[in-house]
Amino acid sequence: MRALLTRLRPSYGQKLFLLATLPLLLAVAAISWLVANQSRQLAEREIRALETQLIEAKKAELQNYISIARTAFVNIYGRAAPDDEEAKLAVTQILSSMLYGQDGYFFVFDYDGNNLVSPRQTYLIGKNWRGMTDLNGTEIIDPLIEIARTGGGYHSFDWAKPSTLETARMVTYVIGLQDWQWVVGTGIFIDDVLDSVAAARADVEERVQRTSFYILIITVAALLLVFFSGFVITVRERRLADAKLKALTQRVFDAQEEERGRVARELHDGISQLLVGVRYALDSARRRLKSGDARGLESLDKGIDHLSGAIQEVRRISRDLRPGVLDDLGLGPALKALTDDFSTRTGISVDFNTVVFRNRLDQDAKIALYRIAQEALTNIERHAGATAVTMDVRGHKKGATLRIADNGCGLPQESERASLGGLGLRNMQERVEQLEGTLRIFSSRSGTVIVAEVPLSHILTPQTEGSDNTRKARA
């Protein structure tokens, strides 16, 4: 189970890819939804306006038809009495003959619901149709009668086309002949309008889907671009990291070999020579003491002196590798001992200043600052040609600062420094970077100044004197 969870855990590259693509996907999804929603709303408003406009045109056409029909029988109706059957028959004949278009006709109902005129659907004539509804349950005759009683108006319902017998939406306009209690009207089918509206909605939906498809294509292309860009960057960064790792490994090996060579030279040129001198002095003292020569004691004293020098040399090498005073007394005394030894060995004057830390440096910071000072003094001894050095170390509210200045010839240019390797300066920089600090180097022909700063995070809180933490963190 743990192995499965380990496999399912995303790698750094996968996390980076998700971090780059997830906001993009969310943004694209939001944009797609907004575009589709706004497009549908805008198109729906336009379609409804078009539908209203077309239907209003149909209604105006119906009013014109009714006006024409009324003109045809108005004289007869105006002179007739309410019970004039001949006049009624004449009007019904006129309306029955007024056909237009493929499905257009006039119809007449009395207020009781009896059909009097229906030239294209004659089976309706003579029957009472009160209570008639269409397939959707919409009442037909009763609303027409009520509209006619009030003077006239429109009513919509589904009705069978006379030409095809297919049910379609119909809009009717009726007027009332109040003296005869007739409903006179005509209707026009608006299925062509509804078909146009449906086609417009389908076209809008198709455009929305097409736009969404284009957005999807663009998103996929963007994701592929992000993926391949990330892949290229990852490969490039990995190659750079591998190259840097190889260079760092080689530098570590070079530093180890250099340190080993230095220690070997120290042992060979210093301790080895001293020990050889001790051996010869002791051999000489033994021979002289055996022969009763009083100078044997002088040889013995000389051997003891050589042995004391060897002991001092071992202590010096040990101090260079890992100064015990750094752990026992802290950074200030360790740097003081380092500068004193440097001044004694090289003859270069060193002015060392320090301020007692209110807080305490942690172990990593102490070692790093000590090694930076050691490396700086080594560079000064080998390359600077300086006669005076100033070293200052102090703590402050932002952390700790080590400042080393000399009056030498300064550092070479960047190009020359790179060709020479610059291992010491790179070691200083990396030590400070590991502490999240800063290293600044100012160089001119009048000398070089190195300033190393350690952040406050490496300053420990004061402890009671005599405790183990105090002794370990003492600076």
Buried (B, 14 or more C-beta within 10 A) or exposed (E): EEEEEEEEEEEEEEEBBEEBBEEEEEEBEEEBEEBBEEBBEEBEEEBEEBBEEBBEEBBEBBBEBBEEBEEBBEEBBEEBEEEBEEBBEBBBEBBBEBBEEEBBBBBBBBBEBBBBBBBBBEEBBEEEBBEBEBEEEEBBBBBBBBBBEEEBBBBBBBBBBBEEEEBBBBBBBBBBBEEBBBBBBBBBBBBEBBEBBEEBBEEBBEBBEEBBEEBEEEBEEBBEEBEEEBEEEBEEEEEEEEEEEEEEEEBEEEEEEEEEEBEEEBBEEBBBBBBEBBEBBBEBBBEBBEEEBEEBEBBBEBBBBBBEBBEEBBEBBEBBEEBEBBBEBBBBBBBBBBBEBBBEEBEBEBEBEBEEBEBBBBEEBBBBBBEBBBBBBBBBBEBBEBEEBBBBBBBBEEBBBBBBBBBBBBBBEEEEBEEEEBEBBBBBBEBBEEBEBBBEBEBEEEBBBBBBBBBEEBBBEEBEEEEEEBBBBBB
